[in-house]
Amino acid sequence: MLVHLQCLLVGRAYDQIRNSICYPNVNVKICATHAGVTVGEDGATHQMLEDISMMRTLPNMKVMCTSDDTQTKWAVEEIAKIDGPVYLRLCRLATPVIYDEEQKFEIGKGIQIGDGEAATVIATGVVVSEALKAKEELEKEGINIRVVDIHTIKPIDRELIIKCAKETKKIITIEDHSVIGGLGSAVCEVLSTSYPTKVIRMGVKDTFGKSGKAEELLAYFGLTSRNIIEKVKEN
């Protein structure tokens, strides 16, 4: 069964998701839109910043967050083939097309773009395009980084994360979500047990969102390409 609902409703339906879907491991797909501060003018009450954290703690639940139209089409097709609960997080903001139809995707496997050694920027969802903008700008200055698109947050690609930590000087995570319990926390959990590494986590700090245009809010909360560039250059 495929369920469509606003990310806001994940909080209201949490008990049903936990006890009626995940506990009996029912084959339900939750495709939730309007996530993060990029919801925009609807404001804090509609800007769900804790849904990834809530969903990834649930046993049996897979958690995904796509970055463009191509990846979203693929994800919808693939989760329909899985027997069990899946939470697919979608954003409201229109995003640039990153991938062509020939791109290979696999649930649980991140996508590495570039092989720079100055830093790895691990991103998910709407801010993957911001990470790629930062990569392009830094290349003009002779600073080469790599971007890792983590479309599957649970199960997360442990192998790729550890590989990048070993090969690059700095690990940065970025997400349109709270820094508590989301992608950054998941990356820290991997590295703390397998390859202890300092991780710079970019996301919404311990606060609610605000009303405003999506692009303005990304800047307000420090989630733009410019902010990424600053973190890459920090000593």
Accessible surface in RSA format (square Angstrom, percent):
REM  Atomic radii and reference values for relative SASA: ProtOr
REM  Chains: A
REM  Algorithm: Lee & Richards
REM  Probe-radius: 1.40
REM  Slices: 20
REM RES _ NUM      All-atoms   Total-Side   Main-Chain    Non-polar    All polar
REM                ABS   REL    ABS   REL    ABS   REL    ABS   REL    ABS   REL
RES MET A   1   149.34  77.3 108.13  71.6  41.21  98.1  84.04  71.4  65.30  86.5
RES LEU A   2    85.17  47.4  59.91  42.9  25.26  63.5  59.91  42.1  25.26  68.0
RES VAL A   3    46.54  30.6  43.59  39.5   2.95   7.1  46.54  40.4   0.00   0.0
RES HIS A   4   135.83  74.2 109.43  76.1  26.40  67.5  82.24  84.8  53.59  62.4
RES LEU A   5    28.29  15.8  16.90  12.1  11.39  28.6  26.58  18.7   1.71   4.6
RES GLN A   6    52.97  29.6  47.87  35.0   5.10  12.1  13.89  29.6  39.07  29.6
RES CYS A   7     0.00   0.0   0.00   0.0   0.00   0.0   0.00   0.0   0.00   0.0
RES LEU A   8    35.73  19.9  33.70  24.1   2.03   5.1  33.70  23.7   2.03   5.5
RES LEU A   9    63.71  35.5  63.69  45.6   0.02   0.0  63.69  44.7   0.02   0.0
RES VAL A  10     0.00   0.0   0.00   0.0   0.00   0.0   0.00   0.0   0.00   0.0
RES GLY A  11    35.23  43.4   0.00   N/A  35.23  43.4  17.98  49.3  17.25  38.6
RES ARG A  12   176.37  74.1 144.20  73.5  32.17  76.6  61.41  83.9 114.96  69.7
RES ALA A  13    27.61  25.4  25.89  40.0   1.72   3.9  27.61  38.9   0.00   0.0
RES TYR A  14    64.66  30.2  64.63  36.8   0.03   0.1  46.58  35.0  18.07  22.3
RES ASP A  15    87.85  61.5  84.68  84.3   3.17   7.5  32.24  75.9  55.61  55.5
RES GLN A  16   101.30  56.6 100.25  73.3   1.05   2.5  45.88  97.7  55.42  42.0
RES ILE A  17     5.50   3.1   5.50   4.1   0.00   0.0   5.50   4.0   0.00   0.0
RES ARG A  18   121.55  51.0 120.80  61.6   0.75   1.8  17.65  24.1 103.90  63.0
RES ASN A  19    62.95  43.4  51.96  50.2  10.99  26.5  22.94  55.2  40.01  38.7
RES SER A  20    67.95  57.4  53.75  71.7  14.20  32.7  29.82  63.5  38.12  53.4
RES ILE A  21    23.46  13.3  23.46  17.5   0.00   0.0  23.46  16.9   0.00   0.0
RES CYS A  22     3.07   2.3   2.61   2.9   0.46   1.1   2.82   7.1   0.25   0.3
RES TYR A  23   184.82  86.3 160.97  91.6  23.85  62.1 119.38  89.7  65.44  80.7
RES PRO A  24    71.88  52.4  39.63  36.1  32.25 117.2  50.98  42.1  20.91 129.9
RES ASN A  25    76.08  52.5  62.27  60.2  13.81  33.3  13.29  32.0  62.79  60.7
RES VAL A  26    61.30  40.3  55.95  50.6   5.35  12.9  61.30  53.3   0.00   0.0
RES ASN A  27    63.22  43.6  56.55  54.6   6.67  16.1  17.14  41.3  46.08  44.5
RES VAL A  28     3.29   2.2   3.09   2.8   0.20   0.5   3.09   2.7   0.20   0.5
RES LYS A  29     9.21   4.5   9.21   5.7   0.00   0.0   7.29   6.6   1.92   2.0
RES ILE A  30     2.85   1.6   2.85   2.1   0.00   0.0   2.85   2.0   0.00   0.0
RES CYS A  31     5.75   4.3   3.00   3.3   2.75   6.5   1.66   4.2   4.09   4.4
RES ALA A  32     0.00   0.0   0.00   0.0   0.00   0.0   0.00   0.0   0.00   0.0
RES THR A  33    47.48  33.8  47.48  48.1   0.00   0.0  38.55  51.8   8.93  13.5
RES HIS A  34    43.97  24.0  43.89  30.5   0.07   0.2  28.37  29.2  15.59  18.1
RES ALA A  35     1.76   1.6   1.13   1.7   0.63   1.4   1.13   1.6   0.63   1.7
RES GLY A  36     0.00   0.0   0.00   N/A   0.00   0.0   0.00   0.0   0.00   0.0
RES VAL A  37     0.00   0.0   0.00   0.0   0.00   0.0   0.00   0.0   0.00   0.0
RES THR A  38     2.19   1.6   0.00   0.0   2.19   5.2   0.00   0.0   2.19   3.3
RES VAL A  39     2.68   1.8   0.00   0.0   2.68   6.4   0.00   0.0   2.68   7.3
RES GLY A  40     0.17   0.2   0.00   N/A   0.17   0.2   0.17   0.5   0.00   0.0
RES GLU A  41   101.21  58.1  86.76  65.6  14.45  34.4  53.26 103.0  47.95  39.1
RES ASP A  42    62.59  43.8  41.11  40.9  21.48  50.8   9.31  21.9  53.28  53.1
RES GLY A  43     6.12   7.5   0.00   N/A   6.12   7.5   6.12  16.8   0.00   0.0
RES ALA A  44    36.90  33.9  25.10  38.7  11.79  26.8  25.10  35.4  11.79  31.2
RES THR A  45   103.03  73.3  88.19  89.4  14.84  35.4  87.06 116.9  15.97  24.1
RES HIS A  46    60.15  32.9  59.42  41.3   0.73   1.9  34.41  35.5  25.74  29.9
RES GLN A  47     7.10   4.0   0.00   0.0   7.10  16.9   0.38   0.8   6.72   5.1
RES MET A  48    12.19   6.3   8.92   5.9   3.27   7.8   5.83   5.0   6.36   8.4
RES LEU A  49     6.89   3.8   6.89   4.9   0.00   0.0   6.89   4.8   0.00   0.0
RES GLU A  50    76.47  43.9  76.47  57.9   0.00   0.0  35.14  68.0  41.33  33.7
RES ASP A  51     0.00   0.0   0.00   0.0   0.00   0.0   0.00   0.0   0.00   0.0
RES ILE A  52     0.11   0.1   0.11   0.1   0.00   0.0   0.11   0.1   0.00   0.0
RES SER A  53    26.32  22.2  25.72  34.3   0.60   1.4   2.54   5.4  23.78  33.3
RES MET A  54    43.81  22.7  38.45  25.4   5.37  12.8  38.96  33.1   4.86   6.4
RES MET A  55     0.00   0.0   0.00   0.0   0.00   0.0   0.00   0.0   0.00   0.0
RES ARG A  56    40.10  16.8  31.56  16.1   8.54  20.3   1.90   2.6  38.20  23.1
RES THR A  57    94.00  66.9  65.86  66.8  28.14  67.1  66.04  88.7  27.97  42.3
RES LEU A  58     4.71   2.6   4.71   3.4   0.00   0.0   4.71   3.3   0.00   0.0
RES PRO A  59    96.61  70.4  88.90  81.0   7.71  28.0  96.50  79.7   0.11   0.7
RES ASN A  60    71.71  49.5  44.46  43.0  27.25  65.6  14.43  34.7  57.28  55.4
RES MET A  61     1.69   0.9   0.10   0.1   1.59   3.8   0.22   0.2   1.47   1.9
RES LYS A  62    66.49  32.4  66.49  40.8   0.00   0.0  27.26  24.5  39.24  41.8
RES VAL A  63     0.00   0.0   0.00   0.0   0.00   0.0   0.00   0.0   0.00   0.0
RES MET A  64     0.56   0.3   0.56   0.4   0.00   0.0   0.00   0.0   0.56   0.7
RES CYS A  65     5.37   4.1   5.37   6.0   0.00   0.0   0.00   0.0   5.37   5.8
RES THR A  66     9.23   6.6   1.42   1.4   7.82  18.6   0.00   0.0   9.23  14.0
RES SER A  67     3.06   2.6   0.01   0.0   3.05   7.0   2.04   4.3   1.02   1.4
RES ASP A  68     5.05   3.5   0.04   0.0   5.01  11.9   4.22   9.9   0.83   0.8
RES ASP A  69    74.66  52.3  65.78  65.5   8.88  21.0  27.32  64.3  47.35  47.2
RES THR A  70    10.69   7.6   9.14   9.3   1.55   3.7   4.83   6.5   5.87   8.9
RES GLN A  71     0.00   0.0   0.00   0.0   0.00   0.0   0.00   0.0   0.00   0.0
RES THR A  72    33.31  23.7  33.31  33.8   0.00   0.0  25.19  33.8   8.11  12.3
RES LYS A  73   111.16  54.2 105.49  64.7   5.67  13.5  70.54  63.5  40.62  43.3
RES TRP A  74    32.67  13.1  30.47  14.7   2.20   5.2  26.98  14.4   5.69   9.2
RES ALA A  75     0.00   0.0   0.00   0.0   0.00   0.0   0.00   0.0   0.00   0.0
RES VAL A  76    56.49  37.2  55.41  50.2   1.08   2.6  55.41  48.1   1.08   2.9
RES GLU A  77   110.70  63.6 102.50  77.5   8.20  19.5  37.82  73.2  72.88  59.5
RES GLU A  78    45.47  26.1  44.54  33.7   0.92   2.2   2.80   5.4  42.66  34.8
RES ILE A  79     0.96   0.5   0.96   0.7   0.00   0.0   0.96   0.7   0.00   0.0
RES ALA A  80    75.78  69.7  45.99  71.0  29.79  67.8  50.28  70.8  25.50  67.6
RES LYS A  81   152.88  74.6 114.70  70.4  38.18  90.9  85.83  77.3  67.05  71.4
RES ILE A  82    34.61  19.7  28.58  21.3   6.02  14.5  33.47  24.1   1.13   3.1
RES ASP A  83   124.45  87.2  97.83  97.4  26.62  63.0  38.22  89.9  86.24  86.0
RES GLY A  84     4.81   5.9   0.00   N/A   4.81   5.9   4.81  13.2   0.00   0.0
RES PRO A  85     1.48   1.1   0.63   0.6   0.85   3.1   0.63   0.5   0.85   5.3
RES VAL A  86     0.13   0.1   0.12   0.1   0.01   0.0   0.12   0.1   0.01   0.0
RES TYR A  87     0.00   0.0   0.00   0.0   0.00   0.0   0.00   0.0   0.00   0.0
RES LEU A  88     0.00   0.0   0.00   0.0   0.00   0.0   0.00   0.0   0.00   0.0
RES ARG A  89    10.40   4.4   9.92   5.1   0.48   1.2   1.14   1.6   9.25   5.6
RES LEU A  90    40.43  22.5  38.48  27.5   1.95   4.9  40.43  28.4   0.00   0.0
RES CYS A  91    40.96  31.0  21.05  23.5  19.91  46.8   8.19  20.7  32.77  35.3
RES ARG A  92   114.38  48.0  88.30  45.0  26.09  62.1  22.91  31.3  91.48  55.4
RES LEU A  93    41.12  22.9  32.37  23.2   8.75  22.0  36.42  25.6   4.71  12.7
RES ALA A  94    96.42  88.7  68.30 105.4  28.12  64.0  79.05 111.3  17.37  46.0
RES THR A  95    35.30  25.1  11.56  11.7  23.74  56.6   4.49   6.0  30.81  46.6
RES PRO A  96    73.61  53.6  59.88  54.6  13.73  49.9  72.86  60.2   0.75   4.6
RES VAL A  97   102.24  67.3  72.82  65.9  29.42  70.9  72.82  63.3  29.42  79.8
RES ILE A  98    43.15  24.6  10.15   7.6  32.99  79.5  15.48  11.1  27.67  75.1
RES TYR A  99    12.70   5.9   7.79   4.4   4.91  12.8  11.70   8.8   1.00   1.2
RES ASP A 100    95.58  67.0  82.58  82.2  13.00  30.7  42.16  99.2  53.42  53.3
RES GLU A 101   129.62  74.4 102.82  77.8  26.80  63.8  58.20 112.6  71.42  58.3
RES GLU A 102   147.88  84.9 128.85  97.5  19.04  45.3  57.18 110.6  90.70  74.1
RES GLN A 103    62.24  34.8  44.43  32.5  17.82  42.4   7.29  15.5  54.95  41.7
RES LYS A 104   183.01  89.3 168.26 103.2  14.75  35.1 116.11 104.5  66.90  71.3
RES PHE A 105    30.15  15.1   4.63   2.9  25.53  66.4   7.11   4.3  23.04  66.0
RES GLU A 106   105.86  60.8 100.46  76.0   5.41  12.9  37.50  72.5  68.36  55.8
RES ILE A 107    40.34  23.0  23.10  17.2  17.24  41.6  23.10  16.6  17.24  46.8
RES GLY A 108    11.29  13.9   0.00   N/A  11.29  13.9   5.91  16.2   5.37  12.0
RES LYS A 109    89.91  43.9  88.27  54.2   1.64   3.9  55.37  49.8  34.54  36.8
RES GLY A 110    16.53  20.4   0.00   N/A  16.53  20.4   0.86   2.4  15.67  35.1
RES ILE A 111    19.91  11.3  17.31  12.9   2.61   6.3  19.91  14.3   0.00   0.0
RES GLN A 112    56.34  31.5  28.44  20.8  27.89  66.4  15.27  32.5  41.07  31.1
RES ILE A 113    45.07  25.6  41.76  31.1   3.31   8.0  45.07  32.5   0.00   0.0
RES GLY A 114    33.89  41.8   0.00   N/A  33.89  41.8  21.21  58.2  12.68  28.4
RES ASP A 115   111.25  77.9 101.90 101.4   9.35  22.1  26.77  63.0  84.48  84.3
RES GLY A 116     7.01   8.6   0.00   N/A   7.01   8.6   5.27  14.5   1.74   3.9
RES GLU A 117   111.69  64.1 108.76  82.3   2.93   7.0  23.24  45.0  88.45  72.2
RES ALA A 118    29.99  27.6  20.92  32.3   9.07  20.6  22.05  31.1   7.94  21.0
RES ALA A 119     0.02   0.0   0.02   0.0   0.00   0.0   0.02   0.0   0.00   0.0
RES THR A 120     0.00   0.0   0.00   0.0   0.00   0.0   0.00   0.0   0.00   0.0
RES VAL A 121     0.00   0.0   0.00   0.0   0.00   0.0   0.00   0.0   0.00   0.0
RES ILE A 122     0.00   0.0   0.00   0.0   0.00   0.0   0.00   0.0   0.00   0.0
RES ALA A 123     0.00   0.0   0.00   0.0   0.00   0.0   0.00   0.0   0.00   0.0
RES THR A 124     2.88   2.0   1.44   1.5   1.44   3.4   1.44   1.9   1.44   2.2
RES GLY A 125     2.71   3.3   0.00   N/A   2.71   3.3   2.49   6.8   0.22   0.5
RES VAL A 126     9.88   6.5   5.94   5.4   3.94   9.5   6.30   5.5   3.58   9.7
RES VAL A 127     0.00   0.0   0.00   0.0   0.00   0.0   0.00   0.0   0.00   0.0
RES VAL A 128     0.00   0.0   0.00   0.0   0.00   0.0   0.00   0.0   0.00   0.0
RES SER A 129     9.49   8.0   7.90  10.5   1.59   3.7   3.72   7.9   5.77   8.1
RES GLU A 130    20.56  11.8  20.56  15.6   0.00   0.0   0.93   1.8  19.63  16.0
RES ALA A 131     0.00   0.0   0.00   0.0   0.00   0.0   0.00   0.0   0.00   0.0
RES LEU A 132    26.84  14.9  26.52  19.0   0.32   0.8  26.53  18.6   0.31   0.8
RES LYS A 133    95.49  46.6  93.75  57.5   1.73   4.1  56.19  50.6  39.29  41.9
RES ALA A 134     0.00   0.0   0.00   0.0   0.00   0.0   0.00   0.0   0.00   0.0
RES LYS A 135    29.74  14.5  29.73  18.2   0.02   0.0   3.91   3.5  25.83  27.5
RES GLU A 136   106.23  61.0 104.26  78.9   1.97   4.7  29.55  57.2  76.68  62.6
RES GLU A 137    74.42  42.7  73.16  55.3   1.26   3.0  20.89  40.4  53.54  43.7
RES LEU A 138     0.00   0.0   0.00   0.0   0.00   0.0   0.00   0.0   0.00   0.0
RES GLU A 139    75.95  43.6  59.66  45.1  16.28  38.8  17.93  34.7  58.02  47.4
RES LYS A 140   157.46  76.8 115.75  71.0  41.72  99.3  87.51  78.8  69.96  74.5
RES GLU A 141    99.12  56.9  65.14  49.3  33.97  80.9  41.09  79.5  58.03  47.4
RES GLY A 142    61.29  75.6   0.00   N/A  61.29  75.6  32.36  88.8  28.93  64.8
RES ILE A 143    47.25  26.9  44.25  33.0   3.00   7.2  47.25  34.0   0.00   0.0
RES ASN A 144    80.72  55.7  77.15  74.6   3.57   8.6  17.09  41.1  63.63  61.5
RES ILE A 145     1.45   0.8   0.00   0.0   1.45   3.5   0.00   0.0   1.45   3.9
RES ARG A 146     7.32   3.1   7.32   3.7   0.00   0.0   0.00   0.0   7.32   4.4
RES VAL A 147     0.00   0.0   0.00   0.0   0.00   0.0   0.00   0.0   0.00   0.0
RES VAL A 148     0.77   0.5   0.77   0.7   0.00   0.0   0.77   0.7   0.00   0.0
RES ASP A 149     0.00   0.0   0.00   0.0   0.00   0.0   0.00   0.0   0.00   0.0
RES ILE A 150     0.86   0.5   0.78   0.6   0.08   0.2   0.86   0.6   0.00   0.0
RES HIS A 151     0.07   0.0   0.07   0.0   0.00   0.0   0.02   0.0   0.05   0.1
RES THR A 152     3.28   2.3   0.78   0.8   2.51   6.0   0.78   1.0   2.51   3.8
RES ILE A 153     3.11   1.8   0.00   0.0   3.11   7.5   0.00   0.0   3.11   8.4
RES LYS A 154    57.69  28.1  57.16  35.1   0.53   1.3  51.15  46.0   6.54   7.0
RES PRO A 155    65.44  47.7  60.75  55.4   4.69  17.0  65.44  54.0   0.00   0.0
RES ILE A 156    29.63  16.9  14.68  10.9  14.95  36.0  14.68  10.6  14.95  40.6
RES ASP A 157    10.31   7.2   7.68   7.6   2.64   6.2   3.17   7.5   7.14   7.1
RES ARG A 158   108.25  45.4 105.79  53.9   2.45   5.8  50.27  68.7  57.97  35.1
RES GLU A 159   126.63  72.7 117.01  88.5   9.62  22.9  49.00  94.8  77.63  63.4
RES LEU A 160    21.47  12.0  19.55  14.0   1.92   4.8  21.18  14.9   0.29   0.8
RES ILE A 161     0.83   0.5   0.00   0.0   0.83   2.0   0.83   0.6   0.00   0.0
RES ILE A 162    31.97  18.2  31.97  23.8   0.00   0.0  31.97  23.0   0.00   0.0
RES LYS A 163    81.43  39.7  76.24  46.8   5.19  12.4  71.68  64.5   9.76  10.4
RES CYS A 164     0.13   0.1   0.13   0.1   0.00   0.0   0.06   0.2   0.07   0.1
RES ALA A 165     7.20   6.6   0.00   0.0   7.20  16.4   0.00   0.0   7.20  19.1
RES LYS A 166   126.14  61.5  96.35  59.1  29.78  70.9  43.59  39.2  82.55  87.9
RES GLU A 167    78.17  44.9  60.56  45.8  17.61  41.9  35.34  68.4  42.82  35.0
RES THR A 168    13.99  10.0   0.00   0.0  13.99  33.3   2.54   3.4  11.46  17.3
RES LYS A 169   177.86  86.8 138.33  84.9  39.52  94.1  90.94  81.9  86.92  92.6
RES LYS A 170    38.00  18.5  34.51  21.2   3.49   8.3  36.46  32.8   1.54   1.6
RES ILE A 171     0.89   0.5   0.78   0.6   0.11   0.3   0.78   0.6   0.11   0.3
RES ILE A 172     0.00   0.0   0.00   0.0   0.00   0.0   0.00   0.0   0.00   0.0
RES THR A 173     0.01   0.0   0.01   0.0   0.00   0.0   0.00   0.0   0.01   0.0
RES ILE A 174     0.00   0.0   0.00   0.0   0.00   0.0   0.00   0.0   0.00   0.0
RES GLU A 175     0.33   0.2   0.33   0.2   0.00   0.0   0.28   0.5   0.04   0.0
RES ASP A 176     4.29   3.0   3.01   3.0   1.28   3.0   2.29   5.4   2.00   2.0
RES HIS A 177     0.10   0.1   0.10   0.1   0.00   0.0   0.10   0.1   0.00   0.0
RES SER A 178    15.66  13.2  15.66  20.9   0.00   0.0  10.79  23.0   4.86   6.8
RES VAL A 179    14.79   9.7  14.79  13.4   0.00   0.0  14.79  12.9   0.00   0.0
RES ILE A 180   100.23  57.0  96.20  71.7   4.03   9.7  97.55  70.2   2.68   7.3
RES GLY A 181    14.44  17.8   0.00   N/A  14.44  17.8  12.93  35.5   1.51   3.4
RES GLY A 182     0.00   0.0   0.00   N/A   0.00   0.0   0.00   0.0   0.00   0.0
RES LEU A 183     0.00   0.0   0.00   0.0   0.00   0.0   0.00   0.0   0.00   0.0
RES GLY A 184     0.00   0.0   0.00   N/A   0.00   0.0   0.00   0.0   0.00   0.0
RES SER A 185    17.10  14.4  14.65  19.6   2.44   5.6  10.52  22.4   6.58   9.2
RES ALA A 186     3.64   3.3   2.55   3.9   1.09   2.5   2.78   3.9   0.86   2.3
RES VAL A 187     0.00   0.0   0.00   0.0   0.00   0.0   0.00   0.0   0.00   0.0
RES CYS A 188    40.64  30.7  38.57  43.0   2.06   4.8  24.14  61.2  16.50  17.8
RES GLU A 189    90.58  52.0  85.14  64.4   5.45  13.0  47.29  91.5  43.30  35.3
RES VAL A 190     3.07   2.0   3.07   2.8   0.00   0.0   3.07   2.7   0.00   0.0
RES LEU A 191     1.45   0.8   1.45   1.0   0.00   0.0   1.45   1.0   0.00   0.0
RES SER A 192    76.64  64.8  51.15  68.3  25.49  58.7  44.60  95.0  32.04  44.9
RES THR A 193   106.21  75.5  67.93  68.9  38.29  91.2  71.81  96.5  34.40  52.0
RES SER A 194    50.77  42.9  18.08  24.1  32.68  75.3  14.55  31.0  36.22  50.7
RES TYR A 195    82.58  38.6  82.15  46.7   0.43   1.1  46.50  34.9  36.08  44.5
RES PRO A 196   112.18  81.8  88.19  80.4  23.99  87.2  90.08  74.4  22.10 137.3
RES THR A 197    47.66  33.9  19.93  20.2  27.73  66.1  27.76  37.3  19.90  30.1
RES LYS A 198   164.57  80.3 143.39  88.0  21.17  50.4 101.67  91.5  62.90  67.0
RES VAL A 199    24.65  16.2   1.64   1.5  23.02  55.5   1.64   1.4  23.02  62.4
RES ILE A 200    28.09  16.0  23.55  17.5   4.53  10.9  28.09  20.2   0.00   0.0
RES ARG A 201    90.96  38.2  79.48  40.5  11.48  27.3   5.60   7.7  85.36  51.7
RES MET A 202     6.97   3.6   4.94   3.3   2.03   4.8   6.88   5.8   0.09   0.1
RES GLY A 203     2.38   2.9   0.00   N/A   2.38   2.9   0.00   0.0   2.38   5.3
RES VAL A 204     0.33   0.2   0.02   0.0   0.31   0.7   0.33   0.3   0.00   0.0
RES LYS A 205   119.89  58.5 118.68  72.8   1.20   2.9  95.97  86.4  23.91  25.5
RES ASP A 206   124.74  87.4  96.00  95.6  28.74  68.0  25.20  59.3  99.54  99.3
RES THR A 207    75.94  54.0  53.57  54.3  22.37  53.3  35.82  48.1  40.12  60.7
RES PHE A 208   157.97  79.0 154.17  95.5   3.80   9.9 154.25  93.5   3.71  10.6
RES GLY A 209     8.36  10.3   0.00   N/A   8.36  10.3   0.00   0.0   8.36  18.7
RES LYS A 210    98.89  48.2  94.14  57.8   4.75  11.3  45.93  41.3  52.95  56.4
RES SER A 211    77.52  65.5  49.05  65.5  28.47  65.6  33.18  70.7  44.34  62.1
RES GLY A 212    17.01  21.0   0.00   N/A  17.01  21.0  17.01  46.7   0.00   0.0
RES LYS A 213   119.69  58.4 118.53  72.7   1.16   2.8  75.02  67.5  44.67  47.6
RES ALA A 214    10.21   9.4   7.01  10.8   3.20   7.3   7.01   9.9   3.20   8.5
RES GLU A 215   108.42  62.2 102.12  77.3   6.31  15.0  61.47 118.9  46.95  38.3
RES GLU A 216   102.28  58.7  93.50  70.7   8.78  20.9  44.97  87.0  57.31  46.8
RES LEU A 217     7.96   4.4   7.96   5.7   0.00   0.0   7.96   5.6   0.00   0.0
RES LEU A 218     7.08   3.9   7.08   5.1   0.00   0.0   7.08   5.0   0.00   0.0
RES ALA A 219    47.08  43.3  36.93  57.0  10.15  23.1  37.15  52.3   9.92  26.3
RES TYR A 220   137.09  64.0 104.55  59.5  32.54  84.7  84.17  63.3  52.92  65.2
RES PHE A 221    29.08  14.5  12.04   7.5  17.03  44.3  18.15  11.0  10.93  31.3
RES GLY A 222    21.31  26.3   0.00   N/A  21.31  26.3  16.35  44.9   4.97  11.1
RES LEU A 223     0.33   0.2   0.33   0.2   0.00   0.0   0.33   0.2   0.00   0.0
RES THR A 224    23.42  16.7  23.42  23.7   0.00   0.0  22.32  30.0   1.10   1.7
RES SER A 225    21.66  18.3  21.66  28.9   0.00   0.0   0.00   0.0  21.66  30.3
RES ARG A 226   136.67  57.4 135.08  68.9   1.60   3.8  68.78  94.0  67.89  41.1
RES ASN A 227    18.11  12.5  17.39  16.8   0.73   1.7   3.14   7.6  14.97  14.5
RES ILE A 228     0.00   0.0   0.00   0.0   0.00   0.0   0.00   0.0   0.00   0.0
RES ILE A 229    26.63  15.2  26.63  19.8   0.00   0.0  26.63  19.2   0.00   0.0
RES GLU A 230    81.59  46.8  76.19  57.6   5.40  12.9  36.91  71.4  44.69  36.5
RES LYS A 231    65.04  31.7  65.04  39.9   0.00   0.0  23.03  20.7  42.01  44.7
RES VAL A 232    13.77   9.1   2.32   2.1  11.45  27.6   2.32   2.0  11.45  31.1
RES LYS A 233    98.86  48.2  72.44  44.4  26.42  62.9  51.08  46.0  47.78  50.9
RES GLU A 234    86.12  49.4  73.73  55.8  12.39  29.5  36.14  69.9  49.98  40.8
RES ASN A 235   193.73 133.6 124.50 120.3  69.24 166.7  67.70 162.9 126.04 121.8
END  Absolute sums over single chains surface
CHAIN  1 A    10731.5       8738.6       1992.8       5771.7       4959.8
END  Absolute sums over all chains
TOTAL         10731.5       8738.6       1992.8       5771.7       4959.8
